[in-house]
Amino acid sequence: MEKPASRQVAIVGRPNVGKSALFNRLAGRNIAIVHDQPGITRDRISALSLRGAEPFMVWDTGGIGGHGETELLREVRSAADAAMREADVILFIVDAQQGLTPIDQELARLLRRSKRPVLLVANKIDHPKHEDLDLEFQRLGFESVPISAAHGRGIDSLVQAIEERFPRPKIGGHGSEVGNQGSEVRGQTVLPLSLAIVGRPNVGKSSLINAILSDRRTIVSHLPGTTRDAVDIAYRRGAEEFVLIDTAGIRPRGKHSTSVEVFSVMRSERTIRRAALCVLVIDATMGVTAQDKKIAALMQKAHKPSILVVNKWDLVKPERGAKATLAELINETRERLFFLPYAPILVTSALTGENVDRLFSAIRKIRRGAGERIGTGVLNRLLREAFAANPPPMVSNQRLKLFYATQPRSAEQTLATPEFVLFVNDPQLLGQTYARYLEARIREANPFSGLPLMLNFRPRSETTRQAEHG
């Protein structure tokens, strides 16, 4: 995969002018939710665009202006302002068919003060006969590019105009901030570790990311369901690089109030599958709920490295006996999520920042574990001892026999799940209870904190084994 560049492009505009459609067109895939309800994109979303001469990062921002939800709109505007400050090129997108509006004029005034190159993108020029519709916007003083984000018209011309406005690279520079993601190893890009921050609505997912970033890059609101898209945020911590994915809160399917929320939950479920590691955020004031268990089951089903974060510790922390309360909270969480015994449990307060740094200590431990191997001799000894101490049950007058076991070297990926291959007489004789027993014995030799284990049972006959070993 190409190495992400530090060049930044921000898409700004009032609600429902096609920002998300343009973002998806530049990204080359559907990331932002496209819907005719104004204000769907409430957060900044980033993706790498490969359409230019070199890759660039494109940011989709919430619509600026509009009516209703005034507190949230102020936050959206703040996030868009941040994107404009950090961008190398700003795409000011307008609805050519609707014409120039007072909000467009006010936004143009703000953009002139940004001291950044601005391209006016006249969207919804869906047919050649509509091309004169952008003439009205020329009074704003920006060079305009007519496009149709929905149909792909004019996108190549837009990309060319973007390229012409990027600042020229400085000779002999020393790298950059986040956005110059990935490092080179043997000529190949080492990708940042992608972390999906998942959980029910209003448990503090965005607050946790903001505590990590110390930057209100994601909108935090006490209204459940503020984050509707999966928001990718590039983040560097020392020499480590991450992509933090803040997802829409996952509610029970019967409680999705709109089709947009249904789509957001589907995207959050896909985010779990595409992330390298999942962080499940739980509300300490409510404990583990049935919906928390369902989300944890999605993580288990996807075989994802996992961390459990019990947030809002500041609301339940007693003045005395905090240590006992903490231990009780951890024990209750472990009992309710017993099927993720390998996931470390952190108790944090995103509001005060307490214990947030421990998240990265846990991640480093998981990364180390992913690169560790149990020697073949040690592995076979411990498994034979496990079989001797607790023989497998008889199934149709047959018993599972172990011939040989090994841990193959992990495929080169950001965070590989440890795999163990066990050659046995008949994998059909294996029950899930005994498989969990063997996994527990393997973890006695190496806990593999935060990592699921893949036990792959392969058939091999006694005759074949004797022939191979002479």
Sine and cosine of phi, psi and omega as CSV:
sin_phi,cos_phi,sin_psi,cos_psi,sin_omega,cos_omega
0.00,0.00,0.56,-0.83,0.00,-1.00
-0.92,0.40,0.50,-0.86,0.00,-1.00
-0.98,0.18,0.81,-0.59,-0.01,-1.00
-0.86,0.50,0.64,-0.77,0.00,-1.00
-0.99,-0.10,0.23,-0.97,-0.02,-1.00
-1.00,0.05,-0.03,1.00,-0.02,-1.00
-0.95,0.30,0.76,-0.65,-0.15,-0.99
-0.86,-0.51,0.72,-0.69,0.06,-1.00
-0.81,-0.59,0.80,-0.61,0.03,-1.00
-0.94,-0.34,0.72,-0.69,0.08,-1.00
-0.98,-0.20,0.86,-0.52,-0.01,-1.00
-0.77,-0.64,0.38,-0.93,0.01,-1.00
0.28,-0.96,0.17,-0.99,0.03,-1.00
-0.95,0.30,0.18,-0.98,-0.06,-1.00
-0.89,0.46,0.55,-0.83,0.20,-0.98
0.92,0.40,0.54,0.84,0.08,-1.00
-0.98,-0.22,-0.08,1.00,0.05,-1.00
0.95,-0.32,0.38,0.93,0.00,-1.00
-0.87,0.49,-0.73,0.68,-0.04,-1.00
-0.92,0.39,-0.59,0.81,0.04,-1.00
-0.90,0.43,-0.65,0.76,0.05,-1.00
-0.92,0.38,-0.66,0.75,0.04,-1.00
-0.84,0.54,-0.75,0.66,0.01,-1.00
-0.88,0.47,-0.61,0.79,0.00,-1.00
-0.91,0.42,-0.68,0.73,0.01,-1.00
-0.95,0.32,-0.58,0.81,-0.01,-1.00
-0.96,0.28,-0.38,0.92,0.01,-1.00
0.99,0.11,0.16,0.99,0.04,-1.00
-0.31,-0.95,0.30,-0.95,-0.02,-1.00
-0.99,0.16,0.94,-0.34,0.04,-1.00
-0.89,-0.45,-0.83,0.56,0.04,-1.00
-0.97,0.23,0.54,-0.84,0.03,-1.00
-0.97,0.25,0.79,-0.61,0.05,-1.00
-0.96,-0.28,0.86,-0.51,-0.09,-1.00
-0.42,-0.91,0.45,-0.89,-0.05,-1.00
-0.99,0.10,0.11,0.99,0.10,-1.00
-1.00,0.09,0.84,-0.54,-0.02,-1.00
-0.86,0.51,0.58,-0.82,0.13,-0.99
0.99,0.15,0.33,0.94,-0.03,-1.00
-0.89,0.45,-0.70,0.71,0.02,-1.00
-0.99,0.12,0.95,-0.31,-0.04,-1.00
-0.97,-0.25,-0.23,0.97,-0.06,-1.00
-0.87,-0.49,0.24,-0.97,0.15,-0.99
-0.99,0.16,0.78,-0.63,0.01,-1.00
-0.85,-0.52,0.69,-0.72,0.01,-1.00
-0.86,-0.50,0.48,-0.88,0.09,-1.00
-0.41,-0.91,0.40,-0.92,0.02,-1.00
-1.00,0.06,0.79,-0.61,0.09,-1.00
-0.98,-0.22,0.74,-0.67,-0.01,-1.00
-0.95,-0.31,0.30,0.96,-0.10,-1.00
-0.99,0.11,-0.31,0.95,-0.05,-1.00
-1.00,0.05,-0.06,-1.00,0.06,-1.00
-0.88,0.47,-0.57,0.82,0.13,-0.99
-0.72,-0.70,0.39,-0.92,-0.01,-1.00
-0.87,0.49,0.50,-0.86,0.14,-0.99
-0.62,-0.79,0.43,-0.90,0.02,-1.00
-1.00,0.00,0.77,-0.64,0.01,-1.00
-0.91,-0.41,0.68,-0.73,-0.05,-1.00
-0.90,-0.44,0.76,-0.65,0.13,-0.99
-0.98,-0.20,0.78,-0.62,-0.05,-1.00
-0.91,-0.42,0.28,-0.96,0.08,-1.00
-0.91,0.42,0.47,-0.88,0.02,-1.00
-0.91,0.43,0.66,-0.75,-0.01,-1.00
-0.99,-0.12,0.78,-0.62,0.00,-1.00
1.00,-0.10,0.09,-1.00,0.01,-1.00
0.88,-0.47,-0.13,-0.99,-0.10,-1.00
-0.83,-0.56,0.45,-0.89,0.07,-1.00
0.99,0.14,0.32,-0.95,0.02,-1.00
0.74,0.67,0.79,0.62,-0.18,-0.98
-0.87,0.50,-0.64,0.77,0.02,-1.00
-0.87,0.49,-0.71,0.70,-0.02,-1.00
-0.91,0.42,-0.63,0.78,0.00,-1.00
-0.91,0.41,-0.57,0.82,0.08,-1.00
-0.89,0.46,-0.65,0.76,0.03,-1.00
-0.92,0.40,-0.65,0.76,0.04,-1.00
-0.86,0.50,-0.71,0.71,0.00,-1.00
-0.89,0.46,-0.64,0.77,0.03,-1.00
-0.88,0.47,-0.68,0.73,0.03,-1.00
-0.90,0.44,-0.65,0.76,0.02,-1.00
-0.91,0.41,-0.63,0.77,0.04,-1.00
-0.87,0.50,-0.65,0.76,0.03,-1.00
-0.89,0.46,-0.67,0.75,0.03,-1.00
-0.88,0.48,-0.65,0.76,0.00,-1.00
-0.91,0.41,-0.59,0.80,0.01,-1.00
-0.91,0.41,-0.58,0.82,-0.12,-0.99
-1.00,-0.04,-0.22,0.98,-0.11,-0.99
-0.98,0.19,0.49,-0.87,0.16,-0.99
-1.00,0.09,-0.55,0.83,0.03,-1.00
-0.69,-0.73,0.67,-0.74,0.03,-1.00
-0.93,-0.36,0.78,-0.63,0.10,-0.99
-0.98,-0.19,0.94,-0.33,0.01,-1.00
-1.00,-0.07,0.97,-0.24,-0.14,-0.99
-0.99,-0.16,0.70,-0.72,-0.01,-1.00
-0.76,-0.65,0.31,-0.95,0.04,-1.00
-1.00,-0.09,0.97,-0.23,-0.07,-1.00
-0.91,0.41,-0.53,0.85,-0.03,-1.00
-0.96,0.28,-0.52,0.86,0.00,-1.00
-0.99,0.13,-0.41,0.91,0.02,-1.00
1.00,0.00,0.06,-1.00,-0.05,-1.00
-0.95,0.30,0.74,-0.67,-0.01,-1.00
-0.88,-0.48,0.29,-0.96,0.06,-1.00
-0.85,0.52,-0.58,0.82,0.02,-1.00
-0.92,0.40,-0.64,0.77,0.08,-1.00
-0.85,0.53,-0.69,0.73,-0.03,-1.00
-0.91,0.41,-0.65,0.76,0.04,-1.00
-0.91,0.41,-0.66,0.75,0.02,-1.00
-0.91,0.42,-0.63,0.78,0.05,-1.00
-0.86,0.51,-0.63,0.78,0.02,-1.00
-0.90,0.45,-0.66,0.75,0.04,-1.00
-0.90,0.43,-0.66,0.76,-0.06,-1.00
-0.92,0.38,-0.54,0.84,0.02,-1.00
-0.89,0.45,-0.47,0.88,-0.01,-1.00
-1.00,0.08,-0.13,0.99,-0.08,-1.00
-0.96,0.27,-0.31,0.95,-0.02,-1.00
0.83,0.55,0.55,0.83,0.09,-1.00
-0.87,-0.50,0.47,-0.88,0.10,-0.99
-0.88,0.48,0.77,-0.64,-0.03,-1.00
-0.86,-0.52,0.76,-0.64,0.14,-0.99
-0.93,-0.36,0.81,-0.59,0.08,-1.00
-1.00,0.09,0.87,-0.49,-0.05,-1.00
-0.97,-0.26,0.95,-0.30,0.01,-1.00
-1.00,0.07,0.98,-0.19,-0.10,-0.99
-1.00,0.00,0.23,-0.97,0.03,-1.00
0.94,0.34,0.47,0.88,0.20,-0.98
-1.00,0.07,0.97,0.24,-0.18,-0.98
-0.99,0.17,-0.21,0.98,-0.08,-1.00
-0.56,-0.83,0.52,-0.85,0.00,-1.00
-0.80,0.60,-0.51,0.86,-0.02,-1.00
-0.95,0.33,-0.19,0.98,0.02,-1.00
-1.00,-0.03,-0.05,1.00,-0.19,-0.98
-0.89,0.45,-0.44,0.90,0.01,-1.00
-0.96,0.26,-0.14,0.99,-0.06,-1.00
-0.92,0.39,-0.34,0.94,-0.03,-1.00
-0.99,0.14,-0.12,0.99,-0.05,-1.00
-0.89,0.45,-0.55,0.84,-0.03,-1.00
-0.87,0.49,-0.49,0.87,-0.10,-1.00
-1.00,0.09,-0.14,0.99,-0.06,-1.00
-0.92,0.40,-0.38,0.93,0.03,-1.00
-0.90,0.44,-0.27,0.96,0.00,-1.00
-0.97,0.26,-0.27,0.96,0.11,-0.99
1.00,0.01,0.19,0.98,0.04,-1.00
-0.95,-0.30,0.51,-0.86,0.13,-0.99
-0.93,0.38,0.73,-0.68,-0.07,-1.00
-0.94,-0.33,0.51,-0.86,0.07,-1.00
-0.79,-0.61,0.91,-0.43,0.02,-1.00
-0.98,0.20,0.72,-0.69,0.00,-1.00
-0.59,-0.81,0.20,-0.98,0.28,-0.96
-0.78,-0.63,0.98,-0.19,-0.02,-1.00
-0.89,0.46,-0.58,0.82,-0.03,-1.00
-0.92,0.39,-0.58,0.81,-0.08,-1.00
-0.95,-0.30,-0.09,1.00,0.05,-1.00
0.99,0.11,0.11,0.99,0.00,-1.00
-0.95,0.31,0.72,-0.70,0.11,-0.99
0.98,0.20,0.05,1.00,-0.06,-1.00
-0.93,0.38,-0.65,0.76,0.02,-1.00
-0.88,0.47,-0.66,0.75,0.03,-1.00
-0.91,0.42,-0.62,0.79,0.03,-1.00
-0.89,0.45,-0.71,0.70,0.00,-1.00
-0.88,0.48,-0.65,0.76,0.03,-1.00
-0.88,0.47,-0.66,0.75,0.03,-1.00
-0.91,0.41,-0.60,0.80,0.06,-1.00
-0.88,0.47,-0.73,0.68,-0.01,-1.00
-0.83,0.55,-0.65,0.76,-0.05,-1.00
-0.92,0.39,-0.33,0.94,-0.06,-1.00
-0.97,-0.24,-0.07,1.00,0.07,-1.00
-0.92,0.40,0.62,-0.78,0.09,-1.00
-0.90,0.43,0.59,-0.81,0.00,-1.00
-0.95,0.32,0.65,-0.76,-0.03,-1.00
-0.90,0.44,0.60,-0.80,0.05,-1.00
-0.98,0.19,0.69,-0.72,0.01,-1.00
-0.97,0.25,0.74,-0.68,0.07,-1.00
0.97,0.26,0.45,0.90,0.00,-1.00
-0.96,0.29,0.08,-1.00,-0.07,-1.00
-0.84,-0.54,0.75,0.66,0.07,-1.00
0.99,0.17,-0.29,-0.96,-0.11,-0.99
-0.45,-0.89,-0.06,-1.00,0.09,-1.00
-0.98,0.21,-0.28,-0.96,0.02,-1.00
-0.83,0.56,0.61,-0.80,-0.09,-1.00
0.88,-0.47,-0.50,0.87,0.16,-0.99
-1.00,0.00,0.89,0.46,-0.22,-0.98
-0.99,0.12,0.44,-0.90,0.07,-1.00
1.00,0.02,0.48,-0.88,0.08,-1.00
-0.77,-0.64,0.40,-0.92,-0.08,-1.00
-1.00,-0.04,0.79,-0.62,0.09,-1.00
-0.75,-0.66,0.90,-0.44,-0.03,-1.00
0.80,0.59,0.64,0.77,0.06,-1.00
0.98,0.20,0.03,1.00,0.00,-1.00
-0.91,-0.42,0.46,-0.89,-0.02,-1.00
-0.99,0.16,0.78,-0.62,0.16,-0.99
-1.00,-0.02,0.92,-0.39,-0.14,-0.99
-0.97,0.23,0.47,-0.88,0.09,-1.00
-0.89,0.46,0.43,-0.90,0.03,-1.00
-0.99,0.17,0.84,-0.55,-0.02,-1.00
-1.00,-0.02,0.82,-0.58,-0.02,-1.00
-0.91,-0.41,0.87,-0.48,0.08,-1.00
-1.00,-0.02,0.87,-0.49,0.06,-1.00
-1.00,-0.08,0.96,-0.29,-0.14,-0.99
-0.86,-0.52,0.30,-0.95,0.03,-1.00
0.38,-0.93,0.05,-1.00,0.05,-1.00
-0.92,0.39,0.24,-0.97,0.06,-1.00
-0.89,0.45,0.61,-0.79,0.16,-0.99
0.93,0.38,0.47,0.88,0.08,-1.00
-1.00,-0.08,-0.13,0.99,0.06,-1.00
0.95,-0.30,0.44,0.90,-0.01,-1.00
-0.90,0.43,-0.77,0.64,0.00,-1.00
-0.92,0.39,-0.58,0.81,0.05,-1.00
-0.89,0.45,-0.61,0.79,0.04,-1.00
-0.90,0.44,-0.70,0.72,0.03,-1.00
-0.90,0.44,-0.67,0.74,0.02,-1.00
-0.90,0.44,-0.59,0.81,0.06,-1.00
-0.90,0.43,-0.59,0.81,0.04,-1.00
-0.93,0.38,-0.71,0.70,-0.10,-0.99
-0.99,0.12,-0.38,0.92,-0.16,-0.99
0.78,0.62,0.65,0.76,-0.08,-1.00
-0.44,-0.90,0.81,-0.58,-0.03,-1.00
-0.98,0.22,0.87,0.48,-0.02,-1.00
-0.98,0.19,-0.51,0.86,0.07,-1.00
-0.96,-0.29,0.61,-0.79,-0.06,-1.00
-0.96,0.29,0.79,-0.61,0.06,-1.00
-0.94,-0.33,0.81,-0.59,-0.01,-1.00
-0.57,-0.82,0.48,-0.88,0.05,-1.00
-0.99,0.13,0.01,1.00,0.10,-0.99
-0.99,0.15,0.86,-0.51,0.03,-1.00
-0.86,0.52,0.61,-0.79,0.10,-1.00
1.00,0.06,0.36,0.93,-0.01,-1.00
-0.91,0.42,-0.68,0.73,0.00,-1.00
-1.00,0.08,0.95,-0.32,-0.05,-1.00
-0.99,-0.17,-0.47,0.88,0.04,-1.00
-0.98,-0.18,0.30,-0.95,0.22,-0.97
-0.99,0.15,0.91,-0.41,-0.14,-0.99
-0.99,-0.14,0.89,-0.46,0.02,-1.00
-1.00,0.00,0.85,-0.53,-0.04,-1.00
-0.83,-0.56,0.90,-0.44,0.05,-1.00
-0.95,0.30,0.67,-0.74,-0.10,-0.99
-0.50,-0.86,0.73,-0.68,0.07,-1.00
-0.89,-0.46,0.72,-0.69,0.01,-1.00
-0.79,-0.62,0.98,-0.19,-0.13,-0.99
0.90,0.44,-0.82,-0.57,0.03,-1.00
-1.00,-0.02,-0.05,1.00,-0.05,-1.00
-1.00,-0.07,0.61,-0.79,-0.01,-1.00
-0.85,-0.52,0.66,-0.75,-0.08,-1.00
-0.70,-0.72,0.35,-0.94,0.28,-0.96
-0.85,-0.52,0.92,-0.39,0.01,-1.00
-1.00,0.01,0.82,-0.57,-0.04,-1.00
-0.93,-0.37,0.96,-0.27,0.03,-1.00
-1.00,0.02,0.87,-0.50,-0.12,-0.99
-0.96,-0.29,0.33,-0.95,0.13,-0.99
-0.89,0.46,0.60,-0.80,0.04,-1.00
-0.88,0.48,0.70,-0.72,-0.04,-1.00
-1.00,-0.10,0.91,-0.41,0.02,-1.00
-0.97,-0.26,0.23,-0.97,0.17,-0.99
-0.83,0.56,0.60,-0.80,-0.14,-0.99
-0.87,0.49,-0.44,0.90,0.01,-1.00
-0.97,0.23,-0.12,0.99,-0.09,-1.00
-0.95,-0.31,0.22,0.97,0.04,-1.00
-0.97,0.24,0.89,-0.46,-0.12,-0.99
-0.97,0.22,-0.41,0.91,-0.03,-1.00
-0.64,-0.77,0.24,-0.97,0.08,-1.00
-0.89,0.45,-0.50,0.87,0.04,-1.00
-0.89,0.46,-0.67,0.74,-0.01,-1.00
-0.93,0.38,-0.60,0.80,0.07,-1.00
-0.86,0.51,-0.71,0.70,-0.01,-1.00
-0.90,0.44,-0.63,0.77,0.01,-1.00
-0.88,0.47,-0.67,0.74,0.00,-1.00
-0.91,0.41,-0.65,0.76,0.06,-1.00
-0.86,0.51,-0.65,0.76,0.01,-1.00
-0.93,0.38,-0.61,0.79,0.04,-1.00
-0.89,0.45,-0.62,0.78,0.04,-1.00
-0.91,0.41,-0.61,0.79,0.07,-1.00
-0.93,0.37,-0.56,0.83,0.02,-1.00
-0.88,0.47,-0.64,0.77,0.06,-1.00
-0.84,0.54,-0.68,0.74,-0.04,-1.00
-0.93,0.36,-0.57,0.82,-0.08,-1.00
-1.00,0.03,-0.27,0.96,-0.02,-1.00
-0.97,0.24,0.45,-0.89,0.08,-1.00
-0.98,0.18,-0.51,0.86,-0.04,-1.00
-0.56,-0.83,0.63,-0.77,-0.02,-1.00
-0.92,-0.38,0.72,-0.70,0.07,-1.00
-0.91,-0.41,0.94,-0.35,0.01,-1.00
-1.00,-0.02,0.87,-0.49,-0.02,-1.00
-0.99,-0.12,0.78,-0.62,-0.05,-1.00
-0.86,-0.51,0.61,-0.79,0.01,-1.00
-0.99,0.12,0.90,-0.43,-0.05,-1.00
-0.89,0.45,-0.45,0.89,-0.03,-1.00
-0.96,0.28,-0.32,0.95,-0.03,-1.00
-0.92,-0.38,-0.33,0.95,-0.08,-1.00
0.96,0.28,-0.14,-0.99,-0.02,-1.00
-0.97,0.24,0.86,-0.51,0.01,-1.00
-0.99,-0.15,0.13,-0.99,0.04,-1.00
-0.87,0.49,-0.60,0.80,0.01,-1.00
-0.94,0.35,-0.59,0.81,0.10,-0.99
-0.84,0.53,-0.67,0.75,-0.01,-1.00
-0.91,0.43,-0.60,0.80,0.01,-1.00
-0.92,0.40,-0.64,0.77,0.03,-1.00
-0.92,0.39,-0.67,0.74,0.05,-1.00
-0.87,0.49,-0.59,0.81,0.03,-1.00
-0.91,0.41,-0.58,0.81,0.08,-1.00
-0.88,0.47,-0.66,0.76,0.03,-1.00
-0.91,0.42,-0.67,0.74,0.02,-1.00
-0.90,0.43,-0.69,0.72,-0.01,-1.00
-0.88,0.47,-0.56,0.83,0.00,-1.00
-0.99,0.12,0.01,1.00,0.00,-1.00
0.83,0.56,0.74,0.67,-0.06,-1.00
-0.99,-0.15,0.70,-0.71,0.22,-0.97
-0.81,0.59,0.64,-0.76,-0.19,-0.98
-0.63,-0.78,0.51,-0.86,0.14,-0.99
-0.73,-0.69,0.67,-0.75,0.05,-1.00
-0.96,-0.27,0.84,-0.54,-0.01,-1.00
-0.91,-0.42,0.91,-0.41,0.07,-1.00
-1.00,-0.03,0.96,-0.29,-0.13,-0.99
-0.99,-0.11,0.17,-0.99,0.01,-1.00
0.94,0.34,0.56,0.83,0.06,-1.00
-0.85,0.52,-0.52,0.85,-0.02,-1.00
-0.89,0.46,-0.40,0.92,-0.03,-1.00
-1.00,0.07,-0.28,0.96,-0.03,-1.00
-0.88,-0.48,-0.11,0.99,-0.05,-1.00
-0.94,0.34,0.87,-0.50,-0.01,-1.00
-0.99,0.17,0.34,-0.94,0.05,-1.00
-0.93,0.36,-0.53,0.85,0.06,-1.00
-0.81,-0.59,0.49,-0.87,0.04,-1.00
0.95,0.30,0.50,0.87,-0.02,-1.00
-0.90,0.44,-0.58,0.82,-0.04,-1.00
-0.91,0.42,-0.67,0.74,0.01,-1.00
-0.93,0.38,-0.65,0.76,0.03,-1.00
-0.89,0.45,-0.65,0.76,0.03,-1.00
-0.88,0.48,-0.72,0.69,0.00,-1.00
-0.89,0.45,-0.65,0.76,0.01,-1.00
-0.91,0.42,-0.65,0.76,0.01,-1.00
-0.89,0.45,-0.67,0.74,0.01,-1.00
-0.92,0.40,-0.68,0.73,-0.01,-1.00
-0.90,0.44,-0.67,0.74,0.01,-1.00
-0.91,0.42,-0.63,0.77,0.02,-1.00
-0.91,0.42,-0.68,0.74,0.00,-1.00
-0.90,0.44,-0.65,0.76,-0.01,-1.00
-0.91,0.41,-0.65,0.76,-0.03,-1.00
-0.96,0.29,-0.53,0.85,0.00,-1.00
-0.93,-0.37,0.75,0.66,-0.08,-1.00
-0.88,0.48,-0.41,0.91,-0.06,-1.00
-0.99,0.15,-0.01,1.00,0.15,-0.99
-0.87,-0.50,0.86,0.52,-0.11,-0.99
-0.92,0.39,-0.34,0.94,-0.05,-1.00
-1.00,0.08,-0.24,0.97,-0.08,-1.00
-0.98,0.21,0.85,-0.52,0.07,-1.00
-0.91,0.42,0.52,-0.86,0.00,-1.00
-0.92,-0.38,0.83,-0.56,0.04,-1.00
-0.90,-0.43,0.67,-0.74,0.07,-1.00
-0.95,-0.33,0.87,-0.49,-0.14,-0.99
-0.73,-0.68,0.19,-0.98,0.22,-0.97
-0.77,-0.63,0.96,-0.29,0.05,-1.00
-0.91,0.42,-0.49,0.87,-0.04,-1.00
-0.92,0.39,-0.71,0.71,-0.03,-1.00
-0.99,-0.10,-0.26,0.97,-0.03,-1.00
1.00,0.05,0.03,1.00,-0.05,-1.00
-0.90,0.44,0.80,-0.60,0.06,-1.00
0.92,0.39,0.12,0.99,0.01,-1.00
-0.90,0.44,-0.61,0.79,0.00,-1.00
-0.88,0.47,-0.42,0.91,-0.01,-1.00
-0.91,0.42,-0.35,0.94,0.06,-1.00
-0.85,0.52,-0.66,0.75,-0.05,-1.00
-0.98,0.21,-0.44,0.90,0.15,-0.99
-0.90,0.43,-0.66,0.75,0.04,-1.00
-0.91,0.42,-0.64,0.77,0.01,-1.00
-0.90,0.44,-0.69,0.73,0.03,-1.00
-0.87,0.49,-0.64,0.77,0.02,-1.00
-0.90,0.43,-0.64,0.77,0.03,-1.00
-0.90,0.43,-0.66,0.75,0.00,-1.00
-0.90,0.45,-0.65,0.76,0.04,-1.00
-0.89,0.46,-0.69,0.72,-0.02,-1.00
-0.89,0.47,-0.57,0.82,-0.01,-1.00
-0.91,0.42,-0.41,0.91,0.00,-1.00
-1.00,-0.10,0.00,1.00,-0.05,-1.00
-1.00,-0.02,0.49,-0.87,0.03,-1.00
-0.77,-0.64,0.53,-0.85,0.15,-0.99
-1.00,-0.10,0.82,-0.58,-0.01,-1.00
-0.82,0.57,0.51,-0.86,-0.07,-1.00
-0.86,0.50,-0.67,0.74,0.00,-1.00
-0.89,0.45,-0.73,0.68,0.01,-1.00
-0.88,0.47,-0.69,0.73,-0.02,-1.00
-0.88,0.47,-0.71,0.70,-0.03,-1.00
-0.93,0.37,-0.58,0.81,0.04,-1.00
-0.91,0.42,-0.73,0.69,-0.07,-1.00
-0.93,0.37,-0.55,0.83,0.02,-1.00
-0.96,0.30,-0.61,0.79,0.05,-1.00
-0.91,0.41,-0.61,0.79,0.07,-1.00
-0.91,0.42,-0.60,0.80,0.03,-1.00
-0.91,0.42,-0.68,0.73,0.03,-1.00
-0.90,0.44,-0.63,0.78,-0.02,-1.00
-0.94,0.33,-0.64,0.77,-0.04,-1.00
-0.95,0.31,-0.54,0.84,-0.03,-1.00
-0.58,-0.81,0.99,0.10,-0.06,-1.00
-0.88,0.48,0.53,-0.85,0.05,-1.00
-0.89,0.46,0.48,-0.88,0.02,-1.00
-0.94,0.35,0.42,-0.91,0.07,-1.00
-0.96,0.28,0.66,-0.75,0.07,-1.00
-0.75,-0.67,0.92,-0.39,-0.03,-1.00
0.80,0.60,0.75,0.66,0.03,-1.00
0.89,0.45,0.34,0.94,0.08,-1.00
-0.80,-0.61,0.46,-0.89,0.02,-1.00
-0.80,-0.61,0.63,-0.78,0.03,-1.00
-0.88,0.47,0.74,-0.67,0.05,-1.00
-0.87,-0.50,0.68,-0.74,0.06,-1.00
-0.99,-0.17,0.79,-0.61,0.05,-1.00
-0.99,-0.17,-0.66,0.75,-0.14,-0.99
-0.24,-0.97,0.52,-0.86,0.03,-1.00
-0.64,-0.77,0.49,-0.87,0.02,-1.00
-0.44,-0.90,0.41,-0.91,0.12,-0.99
-0.93,-0.36,0.97,-0.25,-0.01,-1.00
-0.90,0.44,0.39,-0.92,0.09,-1.00
-0.93,0.36,0.69,-0.72,-0.07,-1.00
-0.93,0.37,0.56,-0.83,0.12,-0.99
-0.90,0.43,0.50,-0.87,-0.02,-1.00
-0.95,0.32,0.96,-0.28,0.06,-1.00
-0.48,-0.87,0.14,-0.99,-0.11,-0.99
-0.86,0.51,-0.70,0.72,-0.02,-1.00
-0.53,-0.85,0.99,-0.13,-0.10,-0.99
-1.00,0.08,0.66,-0.75,0.09,-1.00
-0.98,0.18,0.80,-0.60,0.01,-1.00
-0.87,0.50,0.72,-0.69,0.00,-1.00
-0.87,-0.49,0.64,-0.77,0.06,-1.00
-0.81,-0.59,0.77,-0.63,0.01,-1.00
-0.96,-0.27,0.84,-0.54,0.00,-1.00
-0.90,-0.44,0.87,-0.49,0.05,-1.00
-1.00,0.02,0.86,-0.52,-0.09,-1.00
-0.75,-0.67,0.14,-0.99,-0.01,-1.00
-0.95,0.32,-0.66,0.75,-0.03,-1.00
-0.41,-0.91,0.95,-0.30,0.00,-1.00
-0.86,0.51,-0.37,0.93,0.00,-1.00
-0.92,0.40,-0.30,0.95,0.00,-1.00
-0.99,0.14,-0.09,1.00,-0.06,-1.00
-1.00,0.06,0.77,-0.64,0.12,-0.99
-0.98,-0.20,0.36,-0.93,-0.03,-1.00
-0.89,0.45,-0.58,0.82,0.00,-1.00
-0.89,0.46,-0.67,0.74,-0.01,-1.00
-0.95,0.32,-0.55,0.83,0.06,-1.00
-0.89,0.46,-0.66,0.75,0.03,-1.00
-0.91,0.41,-0.58,0.82,0.06,-1.00
-0.88,0.47,-0.71,0.70,0.00,-1.00
-0.91,0.42,-0.63,0.78,0.04,-1.00
-0.88,0.47,-0.66,0.75,0.01,-1.00
-0.89,0.45,-0.62,0.79,0.03,-1.00
-0.93,0.38,-0.61,0.79,0.06,-1.00
-0.90,0.45,-0.65,0.76,-0.01,-1.00
-0.93,0.36,-0.33,0.95,0.10,-0.99
-0.92,0.40,-0.52,0.85,0.03,-1.00
-0.99,0.16,-0.59,0.80,0.04,-1.00
-0.48,-0.87,0.89,-0.45,-0.10,-0.99
-0.90,0.44,-0.45,0.90,-0.06,-1.00
0.74,0.68,0.83,0.55,-0.06,-1.00
-0.80,0.60,0.76,-0.65,0.06,-1.00
0.98,0.20,-0.07,1.00,-0.12,-0.99
-0.94,-0.34,0.77,-0.64,0.20,-0.98
-0.95,0.30,0.44,-0.90,0.05,-1.00
-0.94,-0.34,0.66,-0.75,0.06,-1.00
-0.98,-0.21,0.93,-0.36,0.07,-1.00
-0.98,-0.19,0.91,-0.41,-0.07,-1.00
-0.95,-0.32,0.93,-0.36,-0.05,-1.00
-0.99,-0.13,0.83,-0.56,-0.04,-1.00
-0.87,-0.50,0.61,-0.79,-0.02,-1.00
-0.97,0.22,0.61,-0.80,0.12,-0.99
-0.41,-0.91,0.79,-0.62,-0.08,-1.00
-0.98,0.20,0.38,-0.92,0.05,-1.00
-0.88,0.48,-0.62,0.78,-0.02,-1.00
-0.90,0.44,-0.70,0.71,0.01,-1.00
-0.88,0.47,-0.68,0.74,-0.01,-1.00
-0.89,0.46,-0.69,0.72,-0.01,-1.00
-0.91,0.41,-0.60,0.80,0.00,-1.00
-0.92,0.40,-0.63,0.78,-0.04,-1.00
-0.94,0.34,-0.50,0.86,-0.06,-1.00
-0.97,-0.23,0.18,0.98,0.10,-0.99
0.90,0.43,0.00,0.00,0.00,0.00
